[in-house]
Amino acid sequence: MAAVQQTIASGETRLGTGGRLVIRKSGTEPVIRIMAEGEDEELVAGVIDEVCEAILKASPAQAAE
């Protein structure tokens, strides 16, 4: 989980004050929701991809494969 937290912190830093990153567990579905916004669409997409990848690597389902 430390890798996920580091990836989130890095993403927040990269987005800076002109963007935001919100990651939360869904209250109704077995999913994690990732919401991001910022001025640079490519940067936002890259941050989202990195966070998704970190979460998938840390998930128990992924570890079982």
PQR file with spaces between the fields and no chain letter, atoms N, CA, C, O and H, PARSE charges and radii, in Angstrom:
ATOM       1  N    MET     1       0.810   -1.191    0.000 -0.4000 1.5000
ATOM       2  CA   MET     1       0.000    0.000    0.000 -0.0000 2.0000
ATOM       3  C    MET     1       0.857    1.261    0.000  0.5500 1.7000
ATOM       4  O    MET     1       0.402    2.319   -0.433 -0.5500 1.4000
ATOM       5  N    ALA     2       2.075    1.159    0.475 -0.4000 1.5000
ATOM       6  CA   ALA     2       2.958    2.331    0.500 -0.0000 2.0000
ATOM       7  C    ALA     2       3.227    2.837   -0.914  0.5500 1.7000
ATOM       8  O    ALA     2       3.324    4.044   -1.136 -0.5500 1.4000
ATOM       9  H    ALA     2       2.446    0.299    0.827  0.4000 1.0000
ATOM      10  N    ALA     3       3.346    1.918   -1.867 -0.4000 1.5000
ATOM      11  CA   ALA     3       3.589    2.315   -3.255 -0.0000 2.0000
ATOM      12  C    ALA     3       2.399    3.102   -3.806  0.5500 1.7000
ATOM      13  O    ALA     3       2.579    4.059   -4.558 -0.5500 1.4000
ATOM      14  H    ALA     3       3.267    0.938   -1.687  0.4000 1.0000
ATOM      15  N    VAL     4       1.194    2.701   -3.434 -0.4000 1.5000
ATOM      16  CA   VAL     4      -0.003    3.418   -3.883 -0.0000 2.0000
ATOM      17  C    VAL     4      -0.006    4.823   -3.295  0.5500 1.7000
ATOM      18  O    VAL     4      -0.279    5.794   -4.001 -0.5500 1.4000
ATOM      19  H    VAL     4       1.048    1.923   -2.823  0.4000 1.0000
ATOM      20  N    GLN     5       0.294    4.932   -2.010 -0.4000 1.5000
ATOM      21  CA   GLN     5       0.326    6.244   -1.357 -0.0000 2.0000
ATOM      22  C    GLN     5       1.390    7.144   -1.966  0.5500 1.7000
ATOM      23  O    GLN     5       1.165    8.342   -2.137 -0.5500 1.4000
ATOM      24  H    GLN     5       0.515    4.144   -1.436  0.4000 1.0000
ATOM      25  N    GLN     6       2.533    6.584   -2.291 -0.4000 1.5000
ATOM      26  CA   GLN     6       3.599    7.360   -2.922 -0.0000 2.0000
ATOM      27  C    GLN     6       3.177    7.826   -4.312  0.5500 1.7000
ATOM      28  O    GLN     6       3.465    8.958   -4.700 -0.5500 1.4000
ATOM      29  H    GLN     6       2.716    5.611   -2.152  0.4000 1.0000
ATOM      30  N    THR     7       2.503    6.967   -5.058 -0.4000 1.5000
ATOM      31  CA   THR     7       2.046    7.324   -6.396 -0.0000 2.0000
ATOM      32  C    THR     7       1.001    8.436   -6.329  0.5500 1.7000
ATOM      33  O    THR     7       1.016    9.355   -7.148 -0.5500 1.4000
ATOM      34  H    THR     7       2.269    6.047   -4.743  0.4000 1.0000
ATOM      35  N    ILE     8       0.101    8.354   -5.363 -0.4000 1.5000
ATOM      36  CA   ILE     8      -0.905    9.400   -5.183 -0.0000 2.0000
ATOM      37  C    ILE     8      -0.231   10.724   -4.826  0.5500 1.7000
ATOM      38  O    ILE     8      -0.561   11.762   -5.400 -0.5500 1.4000
ATOM      39  H    ILE     8       0.089    7.607   -4.698  0.4000 1.0000
ATOM      40  N    ALA     9       0.704   10.694   -3.889 -0.4000 1.5000
ATOM      41  CA   ALA     9       1.411   11.910   -3.487 -0.0000 2.0000
ATOM      42  C    ALA     9       2.170   12.517   -4.661  0.5500 1.7000
ATOM      43  O    ALA     9       2.183   13.736   -4.837 -0.5500 1.4000
ATOM      44  H    ALA     9       0.972    9.851   -3.423  0.4000 1.0000
ATOM      45  N    SER    10       2.797   11.670   -5.457 -0.4000 1.5000
ATOM      46  CA   SER    10       3.521   12.146   -6.631 -0.0000 2.0000
ATOM      47  C    SER    10       2.564   12.786   -7.635  0.5500 1.7000
ATOM      48  O    SER    10       2.867   13.831   -8.211 -0.5500 1.4000
ATOM      49  H    SER    10       2.786   10.680   -5.314  0.4000 1.0000
ATOM      50  N    GLY    11       1.421   12.160   -7.840 -0.4000 1.5000
ATOM      51  CA   GLY    11       0.420   12.709   -8.755 -0.0000 2.0000
ATOM      52  C    GLY    11      -0.096   14.053   -8.298  0.5500 1.7000
ATOM      53  O    GLY    11      -0.268   14.964   -9.108 -0.5500 1.4000
ATOM      54  H    GLY    11       1.175   11.311   -7.372  0.4000 1.0000
ATOM      55  N    GLU    12      -0.347   14.187   -7.000 -0.4000 1.5000
ATOM      56  CA   GLU    12      -0.813   15.463   -6.452 -0.0000 2.0000
ATOM      57  C    GLU    12       0.237   16.548   -6.660  0.5500 1.7000
ATOM      58  O    GLU    12      -0.092   17.684   -7.003 -0.5500 1.4000
ATOM      59  H    GLU    12      -0.208   13.447   -6.342  0.4000 1.0000
ATOM      60  N    THR    13       1.490   16.193   -6.453 -0.4000 1.5000
ATOM      61  CA   THR    13       2.582   17.149   -6.649 -0.0000 2.0000
ATOM      62  C    THR    13       2.666   17.575   -8.109  0.5500 1.7000
ATOM      63  O    THR    13       2.810   18.760   -8.409 -0.5500 1.4000
ATOM      64  H    THR    13       1.757   15.270   -6.175  0.4000 1.0000
ATOM      65  N    ARG    14       2.574   16.603   -9.015 -0.4000 1.5000
ATOM      66  CA   ARG    14       2.655   16.905  -10.451 -0.0000 2.0000
ATOM      67  C    ARG    14       1.493   17.767  -10.916  0.5500 1.7000
ATOM      68  O    ARG    14       1.677   18.631  -11.775 -0.5500 1.4000
ATOM      69  H    ARG    14       2.456   15.640   -8.771  0.4000 1.0000
ATOM      70  N    LEU    15       0.295   17.553  -10.368 -0.4000 1.5000
ATOM      71  CA   LEU    15      -0.858   18.362  -10.743 -0.0000 2.0000
ATOM      72  C    LEU    15      -0.754   19.781  -10.176  0.5500 1.7000
ATOM      73  O    LEU    15      -1.282   20.727  -10.759 -0.5500 1.4000
ATOM      74  H    LEU    15       0.146   16.851   -9.671  0.4000 1.0000
ATOM      75  N    GLY    16      -0.085   19.919   -9.063 -0.4000 1.5000
ATOM      76  CA   GLY    16       0.137   21.236   -8.468 -0.0000 2.0000
ATOM      77  C    GLY    16      -1.146   21.895   -7.991  0.5500 1.7000
ATOM      78  O    GLY    16      -2.153   21.231   -7.746 -0.5500 1.4000
ATOM      79  H    GLY    16       0.344   19.150   -8.589  0.4000 1.0000
ATOM      80  N    THR    17      -1.089   23.210   -7.866 -0.4000 1.5000
ATOM      81  CA   THR    17      -2.241   23.951   -7.353 -0.0000 2.0000
ATOM      82  C    THR    17      -3.339   24.112   -8.392  0.5500 1.7000
ATOM      83  O    THR    17      -4.458   24.502   -8.056 -0.5500 1.4000
ATOM      84  H    THR    17      -0.271   23.749   -8.066  0.4000 1.0000
ATOM      85  N    GLY    18      -3.032   23.816   -9.657 -0.4000 1.5000
ATOM      86  CA   GLY    18      -4.023   23.947  -10.722 -0.0000 2.0000
ATOM      87  C    GLY    18      -4.835   22.693  -10.948  0.5500 1.7000
ATOM      88  O    GLY    18      -5.627   22.634  -11.889 -0.5500 1.4000
ATOM      89  H    GLY    18      -2.123   23.500   -9.931  0.4000 1.0000
ATOM      90  N    GLY    19      -4.659   21.689  -10.110 -0.4000 1.5000
ATOM      91  CA   GLY    19      -5.397   20.446  -10.287 -0.0000 2.0000
ATOM      92  C    GLY    19      -5.697   19.786   -8.964  0.5500 1.7000
ATOM      93  O    GLY    19      -5.274   20.245   -7.903 -0.5500 1.4000
ATOM      94  H    GLY    19      -4.016   21.736   -9.346  0.4000 1.0000
ATOM      95  N    ARG    20      -6.439   18.697   -9.052 -0.4000 1.5000
ATOM      96  CA   ARG    20      -6.727   17.929   -7.834 -0.0000 2.0000
ATOM      97  C    ARG    20      -6.909   16.465   -8.175  0.5500 1.7000
ATOM      98  O    ARG    20      -7.214   16.098   -9.310 -0.5500 1.4000
ATOM      99  H    ARG    20      -6.783   18.324   -9.914  0.4000 1.0000
ATOM     100  N    LEU    21      -6.714   15.650   -7.170 -0.4000 1.5000
ATOM     101  CA   LEU    21      -6.785   14.201   -7.312 -0.0000 2.0000
ATOM     102  C    LEU    21      -7.554   13.660   -6.116  0.5500 1.7000
ATOM     103  O    LEU    21      -7.198   13.922   -4.967 -0.5500 1.4000
ATOM     104  H    LEU    21      -6.466   15.948   -6.248  0.4000 1.0000
ATOM     105  N    VAL    22      -8.617   12.897   -6.395 -0.4000 1.5000
ATOM     106  CA   VAL    22      -9.445   12.312   -5.334 -0.0000 2.0000
ATOM     107  C    VAL    22      -9.558   10.819   -5.600  0.5500 1.7000
ATOM     108  O    VAL    22      -9.993   10.400   -6.673 -0.5500 1.4000
ATOM     109  H    VAL    22      -8.907   12.683   -7.328  0.4000 1.0000
ATOM     110  N    ILE    23      -9.166   10.025   -4.621 -0.4000 1.5000
ATOM     111  CA   ILE    23      -9.266    8.573   -4.721 -0.0000 2.0000
ATOM     112  C    ILE    23     -10.077    8.098   -3.523  0.5500 1.7000
ATOM     113  O    ILE    23      -9.782    8.446   -2.380 -0.5500 1.4000
ATOM     114  H    ILE    23      -8.812   10.365   -3.749  0.4000 1.0000
ATOM     115  N    ARG    24     -11.113    7.288   -3.806 -0.4000 1.5000
ATOM     116  CA   ARG    24     -11.927    6.791   -2.698 -0.0000 2.0000
ATOM     117  C    ARG    24     -12.565    5.463   -3.053  0.5500 1.7000
ATOM     118  O    ARG    24     -12.782    5.147   -4.223 -0.5500 1.4000
ATOM     119  H    ARG    24     -11.352    7.005   -4.735  0.4000 1.0000
ATOM     120  N    LYS    25     -12.854    4.705   -2.034 -0.4000 1.5000
ATOM     121  CA   LYS    25     -13.567    3.434   -2.185 -0.0000 2.0000
ATOM     122  C    LYS    25     -15.043    3.755   -2.389  0.5500 1.7000
ATOM     123  O    LYS    25     -15.602    4.608   -1.699 -0.5500 1.4000
ATOM     124  H    LYS    25     -12.677    4.962   -1.083  0.4000 1.0000
ATOM     125  N    SER    26     -15.666    3.071   -3.334 -0.4000 1.5000
ATOM     126  CA   SER    26     -17.094    3.249   -3.561 -0.0000 2.0000
ATOM     127  C    SER    26     -17.865    2.717   -2.365  0.5500 1.7000
ATOM     128  O    SER    26     -17.484    1.716   -1.758 -0.5500 1.4000
ATOM     129  H    SER    26     -15.212    2.378   -3.894  0.4000 1.0000
ATOM     130  N    GLY    27     -18.934    3.385   -2.041 -0.4000 1.5000
ATOM     131  CA   GLY    27     -19.781    2.923   -0.950 -0.0000 2.0000
ATOM     132  C    GLY    27     -20.816    1.912   -1.398  0.5500 1.7000
ATOM     133  O    GLY    27     -21.472    1.282   -0.569 -0.5500 1.4000
ATOM     134  H    GLY    27     -19.244    4.198   -2.534  0.4000 1.0000
ATOM     135  N    THR    28     -20.970    1.749   -2.722 -0.4000 1.5000
ATOM     136  CA   THR    28     -22.027    0.874   -3.227 -0.0000 2.0000
ATOM     137  C    THR    28     -21.530   -0.248   -4.132  0.5500 1.7000
ATOM     138  O    THR    28     -22.270   -1.188   -4.421 -0.5500 1.4000
ATOM     139  H    THR    28     -20.437    2.261   -3.395  0.4000 1.0000
ATOM     140  N    GLU    29     -20.281   -0.151   -4.578 -0.4000 1.5000
ATOM     141  CA   GLU    29     -19.738   -1.157   -5.487 -0.0000 2.0000
ATOM     142  C    GLU    29     -18.333   -1.546   -5.034  0.5500 1.7000
ATOM     143  O    GLU    29     -17.683   -0.782   -4.320 -0.5500 1.4000
ATOM     144  H    GLU    29     -19.680    0.613   -4.343  0.4000 1.0000
ATOM     145  N    PRO    30     -17.859   -2.715   -5.436 -0.5600 1.5000
ATOM     146  CA   PRO    30     -16.504   -3.129   -5.059  0.2800 2.0000
ATOM     147  C    PRO    30     -15.453   -2.515   -5.999  0.5500 1.7000
ATOM     148  O    PRO    30     -14.715   -3.230   -6.676 -0.5500 1.4000
ATOM     149  N    VAL    31     -15.404   -1.194   -6.024 -0.4000 1.5000
ATOM     150  CA   VAL    31     -14.473   -0.477   -6.905 -0.0000 2.0000
ATOM     151  C    VAL    31     -13.818    0.683   -6.161  0.5500 1.7000
ATOM     152  O    VAL    31     -14.297    1.129   -5.118 -0.5500 1.4000
ATOM     153  H    VAL    31     -16.004   -0.613   -5.474  0.4000 1.0000
ATOM     154  N    ILE    32     -12.734    1.147   -6.714 -0.4000 1.5000
ATOM     155  CA   ILE    32     -12.076    2.354   -6.220 -0.0000 2.0000
ATOM     156  C    ILE    32     -12.278    3.420   -7.278  0.5500 1.7000
ATOM     157  O    ILE    32     -12.004    3.190   -8.455 -0.5500 1.4000
ATOM     158  H    ILE    32     -12.344    0.784   -7.561  0.4000 1.0000
ATOM     159  N    ARG    33     -12.748    4.567   -6.873 -0.4000 1.5000
ATOM     160  CA   ARG    33     -13.013    5.663   -7.801 -0.0000 2.0000
ATOM     161  C    ARG    33     -11.824    6.624   -7.806  0.5500 1.7000
ATOM     162  O    ARG    33     -11.320    7.023   -6.756 -0.5500 1.4000
ATOM     163  H    ARG    33     -12.970    4.754   -5.917  0.4000 1.0000
ATOM     164  N    ILE    34     -11.396    6.982   -9.003 -0.4000 1.5000
ATOM     165  CA   ILE    34     -10.289    7.921   -9.164 -0.0000 2.0000
ATOM     166  C    ILE    34     -10.809    9.113   -9.958  0.5500 1.7000
ATOM     167  O    ILE    34     -11.255    8.968  -11.097 -0.5500 1.4000
ATOM     168  H    ILE    34     -11.806    6.659   -9.856  0.4000 1.0000
ATOM     169  N    MET    35     -10.749   10.275   -9.353 -0.4000 1.5000
ATOM     170  CA   MET    35     -11.190   11.498  -10.016 -0.0000 2.0000
ATOM     171  C    MET    35     -10.032   12.480  -10.033  0.5500 1.7000
ATOM     172  O    MET    35      -9.368   12.694   -9.018 -0.5500 1.4000
ATOM     173  H    MET    35     -10.387   10.393   -8.428  0.4000 1.0000
ATOM     174  N    ALA    36      -9.798   13.071  -11.187 -0.4000 1.5000
ATOM     175  CA   ALA    36      -8.701   14.022  -11.311 -0.0000 2.0000
ATOM     176  C    ALA    36      -9.112   15.147  -12.241  0.5500 1.7000
ATOM     177  O    ALA    36      -9.894   14.953  -13.171 -0.5500 1.4000
ATOM     178  H    ALA    36     -10.337   12.897  -12.011  0.4000 1.0000
ATOM     179  N    GLU    37      -8.579   16.309  -11.978 -0.4000 1.5000
ATOM     180  CA   GLU    37      -8.780   17.427  -12.884 -0.0000 2.0000
ATOM     181  C    GLU    37      -7.564   18.330  -12.846  0.5500 1.7000
ATOM     182  O    GLU    37      -6.849   18.399  -11.846 -0.5500 1.4000
ATOM     183  H    GLU    37      -7.944   16.467  -11.222  0.4000 1.0000
ATOM     184  N    GLY    38      -7.347   19.011  -13.938 -0.4000 1.5000
ATOM     185  CA   GLY    38      -6.210   19.900  -14.034 -0.0000 2.0000
ATOM     186  C    GLY    38      -6.218   20.615  -15.373  0.5500 1.7000
ATOM     187  O    GLY    38      -7.077   20.370  -16.219 -0.5500 1.4000
ATOM     188  H    GLY    38      -7.928   18.955  -14.750  0.4000 1.0000
ATOM     189  N    GLU    39      -5.268   21.485  -15.548 -0.4000 1.5000
ATOM     190  CA   GLU    39      -5.207   22.306  -16.748 -0.0000 2.0000
ATOM     191  C    GLU    39      -4.631   21.557  -17.954  0.5500 1.7000
ATOM     192  O    GLU    39      -4.968   21.873  -19.094 -0.5500 1.4000
ATOM     193  H    GLU    39      -4.570   21.684  -14.860  0.4000 1.0000
ATOM     194  N    ASP    40      -3.771   20.574  -17.712 -0.4000 1.5000
ATOM     195  CA   ASP    40      -3.102   19.834  -18.781 -0.0000 2.0000
ATOM     196  C    ASP    40      -3.723   18.448  -18.898  0.5500 1.7000
ATOM     197  O    ASP    40      -3.510   17.590  -18.040 -0.5500 1.4000
ATOM     198  H    ASP    40      -3.497   20.318  -16.785  0.4000 1.0000
ATOM     199  N    GLU    41      -4.493   18.231  -19.962 -0.4000 1.5000
ATOM     200  CA   GLU    41      -5.225   16.974  -20.128 -0.0000 2.0000
ATOM     201  C    GLU    41      -4.297   15.758  -20.190  0.5500 1.7000
ATOM     202  O    GLU    41      -4.617   14.711  -19.627 -0.5500 1.4000
ATOM     203  H    GLU    41      -4.667   18.928  -20.659  0.4000 1.0000
ATOM     204  N    GLU    42      -3.167   15.885  -20.859 -0.4000 1.5000
ATOM     205  CA   GLU    42      -2.218   14.764  -20.953 -0.0000 2.0000
ATOM     206  C    GLU    42      -1.621   14.435  -19.589  0.5500 1.7000
ATOM     207  O    GLU    42      -1.447   13.264  -19.255 -0.5500 1.4000
ATOM     208  H    GLU    42      -2.907   16.736  -21.316  0.4000 1.0000
ATOM     209  N    LEU    43      -1.310   15.454  -18.807 -0.4000 1.5000
ATOM     210  CA   LEU    43      -0.767   15.245  -17.463 -0.0000 2.0000
ATOM     211  C    LEU    43      -1.797   14.537  -16.587  0.5500 1.7000
ATOM     212  O    LEU    43      -1.466   13.584  -15.881 -0.5500 1.4000
ATOM     213  H    LEU    43      -1.451   16.406  -19.079  0.4000 1.0000
ATOM     214  N    VAL    44      -3.040   15.000  -16.631 -0.4000 1.5000
ATOM     215  CA   VAL    44      -4.108   14.384  -15.834 -0.0000 2.0000
ATOM     216  C    VAL    44      -4.273   12.914  -16.220  0.5500 1.7000
ATOM     217  O    VAL    44      -4.371   12.052  -15.347 -0.5500 1.4000
ATOM     218  H    VAL    44      -3.310   15.774  -17.204  0.4000 1.0000
ATOM     219  N    ALA    45      -4.304   12.628  -17.514 -0.4000 1.5000
ATOM     220  CA   ALA    45      -4.445   11.248  -17.976 -0.0000 2.0000
ATOM     221  C    ALA    45      -3.269   10.389  -17.510  0.5500 1.7000
ATOM     222  O    ALA    45      -3.458    9.238  -17.117 -0.5500 1.4000
ATOM     223  H    ALA    45      -4.225   13.329  -18.223  0.4000 1.0000
ATOM     224  N    GLY    46      -2.072   10.939  -17.554 -0.4000 1.5000
ATOM     225  CA   GLY    46      -0.890   10.200  -17.102 -0.0000 2.0000
ATOM     226  C    GLY    46      -0.935    9.896  -15.617  0.5500 1.7000
ATOM     227  O    GLY    46      -0.588    8.794  -15.192 -0.5500 1.4000
ATOM     228  H    GLY    46      -1.918   11.874  -17.874  0.4000 1.0000
ATOM     229  N    VAL    47      -1.362   10.874  -14.822 -0.4000 1.5000
ATOM     230  CA   VAL    47      -1.469   10.679  -13.373 -0.0000 2.0000
ATOM     231  C    VAL    47      -2.507    9.600  -13.072  0.5500 1.7000
ATOM     232  O    VAL    47      -2.271    8.724  -12.240 -0.5500 1.4000
ATOM     233  H    VAL    47      -1.644   11.769  -15.167  0.4000 1.0000
ATOM     234  N    ILE    48      -3.655    9.662  -13.747 -0.4000 1.5000
ATOM     235  CA   ILE    48      -4.699    8.652  -13.540 -0.0000 2.0000
ATOM     236  C    ILE    48      -4.176    7.259  -13.897  0.5500 1.7000
ATOM     237  O    ILE    48      -4.394    6.303  -13.153 -0.5500 1.4000
ATOM     238  H    ILE    48      -3.847   10.374  -14.422  0.4000 1.0000
ATOM     239  N    ASP    49      -3.494    7.146  -15.023 -0.4000 1.5000
ATOM     240  CA   ASP    49      -2.939    5.848  -15.434 -0.0000 2.0000
ATOM     241  C    ASP    49      -1.971    5.298  -14.394  0.5500 1.7000
ATOM     242  O    ASP    49      -2.004    4.108  -14.077 -0.5500 1.4000
ATOM     243  H    ASP    49      -3.316    7.923  -15.628  0.4000 1.0000
ATOM     244  N    GLU    50      -1.114    6.157  -13.865 -0.4000 1.5000
ATOM     245  CA   GLU    50      -0.123    5.722  -12.864 -0.0000 2.0000
ATOM     246  C    GLU    50      -0.801    5.261  -11.581  0.5500 1.7000
ATOM     247  O    GLU    50      -0.408    4.250  -10.999 -0.5500 1.4000
ATOM     248  H    GLU    50      -1.087    7.123  -14.122  0.4000 1.0000
ATOM     249  N    VAL    51      -1.819    5.997  -11.137 -0.4000 1.5000
ATOM     250  CA   VAL    51      -2.533    5.616   -9.914 -0.0000 2.0000
ATOM     251  C    VAL    51      -3.270    4.292  -10.132  0.5500 1.7000
ATOM     252  O    VAL    51      -3.238    3.412   -9.272 -0.5500 1.4000
ATOM     253  H    VAL    51      -2.139    6.818  -11.610  0.4000 1.0000
ATOM     254  N    CYS    52      -3.931    4.155  -11.276 -0.4000 1.5000
ATOM     255  CA   CYS    52      -4.626    2.889  -11.585 -0.0000 2.0000
ATOM     256  C    CYS    52      -3.658    1.716  -11.562  0.5500 1.7000
ATOM     257  O    CYS    52      -3.949    0.673  -10.977 -0.5500 1.4000
ATOM     258  H    CYS    52      -3.958    4.870  -11.974  0.4000 1.0000
ATOM     259  N    GLU    53      -2.522    1.890  -12.193 -0.4000 1.5000
ATOM     260  CA   GLU    53      -1.526    0.821  -12.245 -0.0000 2.0000
ATOM     261  C    GLU    53      -1.039    0.451  -10.846  0.5500 1.7000
ATOM     262  O    GLU    53      -0.906   -0.730  -10.526 -0.5500 1.4000
ATOM     263  H    GLU    53      -2.286    2.738  -12.668  0.4000 1.0000
ATOM     264  N    ALA    54      -0.774    1.450  -10.019 -0.4000 1.5000
ATOM     265  CA   ALA    54      -0.300    1.187   -8.650 -0.0000 2.0000
ATOM     266  C    ALA    54      -1.358    0.439   -7.841  0.5500 1.7000
ATOM     267  O    ALA    54      -1.036   -0.476   -7.083 -0.5500 1.4000
ATOM     268  H    ALA    54      -0.882    2.410  -10.279  0.4000 1.0000
ATOM     269  N    ILE    55      -2.624    0.834   -8.006 -0.4000 1.5000
ATOM     270  CA   ILE    55      -3.706    0.167   -7.276 -0.0000 2.0000
ATOM     271  C    ILE    55      -3.852   -1.271   -7.751  0.5500 1.7000
ATOM     272  O    ILE    55      -3.999   -2.182   -6.937 -0.5500 1.4000
ATOM     273  H    ILE    55      -2.885    1.577   -8.622  0.4000 1.0000
ATOM     274  N    LEU    56      -3.812   -1.477   -9.052 -0.4000 1.5000
ATOM     275  CA   LEU    56      -3.928   -2.842   -9.579 -0.0000 2.0000
ATOM     276  C    LEU    56      -2.792   -3.732   -9.089  0.5500 1.7000
ATOM     277  O    LEU    56      -3.023   -4.886   -8.731 -0.5500 1.4000
ATOM     278  H    LEU    56      -3.692   -0.737   -9.714  0.4000 1.0000
ATOM     279  N    LYS    57      -1.569   -3.209   -9.069 -0.4000 1.5000
ATOM     280  CA   LYS    57      -0.430   -4.002   -8.591 -0.0000 2.0000
ATOM     281  C    LYS    57      -0.571   -4.364   -7.123  0.5500 1.7000
ATOM     282  O    LYS    57      -0.096   -5.414   -6.691 -0.5500 1.4000
ATOM     283  H    LYS    57      -1.381   -2.271   -9.360  0.4000 1.0000
ATOM     284  N    ALA    58      -1.226   -3.494   -6.348 -0.4000 1.5000
ATOM     285  CA   ALA    58      -1.373   -3.722   -4.911 -0.0000 2.0000
ATOM     286  C    ALA    58      -2.605   -4.543   -4.556  0.5500 1.7000
ATOM     287  O    ALA    58      -2.755   -4.961   -3.408 -0.5500 1.4000
ATOM     288  H    ALA    58      -1.613   -2.641   -6.699  0.4000 1.0000
ATOM     289  N    SER    59      -3.496   -4.784   -5.529 -0.4000 1.5000
ATOM     290  CA   SER    59      -4.756   -5.463   -5.210 -0.0000 2.0000
ATOM     291  C    SER    59      -4.527   -6.958   -4.981  0.5500 1.7000
ATOM     292  O    SER    59      -3.694   -7.577   -5.642 -0.5500 1.4000
ATOM     293  H    SER    59      -3.374   -4.444   -6.461  0.4000 1.0000
ATOM     294  N    PRO    60      -5.271   -7.522   -4.045 -0.5600 1.5000
ATOM     295  CA   PRO    60      -5.147   -8.959   -3.764  0.2800 2.0000
ATOM     296  C    PRO    60      -5.508   -9.812   -4.981  0.5500 1.7000
ATOM     297  O    PRO    60      -4.903  -10.865   -5.188 -0.5500 1.4000
ATOM     298  N    ALA    61      -6.470   -9.386   -5.781 -0.4000 1.5000
ATOM     299  CA   ALA    61      -6.879  -10.154   -6.971 -0.0000 2.0000
ATOM     300  C    ALA    61      -5.724  -10.236   -7.960  0.5500 1.7000
ATOM     301  O    ALA    61      -5.511  -11.276   -8.583 -0.5500 1.4000
ATOM     302  H    ALA    61      -6.961   -8.531   -5.613  0.4000 1.0000
ATOM     303  N    GLN    62      -4.987   -9.160   -8.106 -0.4000 1.5000
ATOM     304  CA   GLN    62      -3.855   -9.107   -9.027 -0.0000 2.0000
ATOM     305  C    GLN    62      -2.725  -10.001   -8.501  0.5500 1.7000
ATOM     306  O    GLN    62      -2.047  -10.674   -9.276 -0.5500 1.4000
ATOM     307  H    GLN    62      -5.160   -8.315   -7.601  0.4000 1.0000
ATOM     308  N    ALA    63      -2.535  -10.001   -7.203 -0.4000 1.5000
ATOM     309  CA   ALA    63      -1.464  -10.793   -6.612 -0.0000 2.0000
ATOM     310  C    ALA    63      -1.718  -12.307   -6.764  0.5500 1.7000
ATOM     311  O    ALA    63      -0.779  -13.103   -6.794 -0.5500 1.4000
ATOM     312  H    ALA    63      -3.086   -9.454   -6.572  0.4000 1.0000
ATOM     313  N    ALA    64      -2.988  -12.680   -6.858 -0.4000 1.5000
ATOM     314  CA   ALA    64      -3.348  -14.090   -6.969 -0.0000 2.0000
ATOM     315  C    ALA    64      -3.071  -14.653   -8.371  0.5500 1.7000
ATOM     316  O    ALA    64      -2.971  -15.867   -8.547 -0.5500 1.4000
ATOM     317  H    ALA    64      -3.751  -12.033   -6.834  0.4000 1.0000
ATOM     318  N    GLU    65      -2.950  -13.772   -9.353 -0.4000 1.5000
ATOM     319  CA   GLU    65      -2.730  -14.222  -10.734 -0.0000 2.0000
ATOM     320  C    GLU    65      -1.296  -14.619  -10.994  0.5500 1.7000
ATOM     321  O    GLU    65      -0.958  -15.018  -12.108 -0.5500 1.4000
ATOM     322  H    GLU    65      -3.031  -12.786   -9.209  0.4000 1.0000
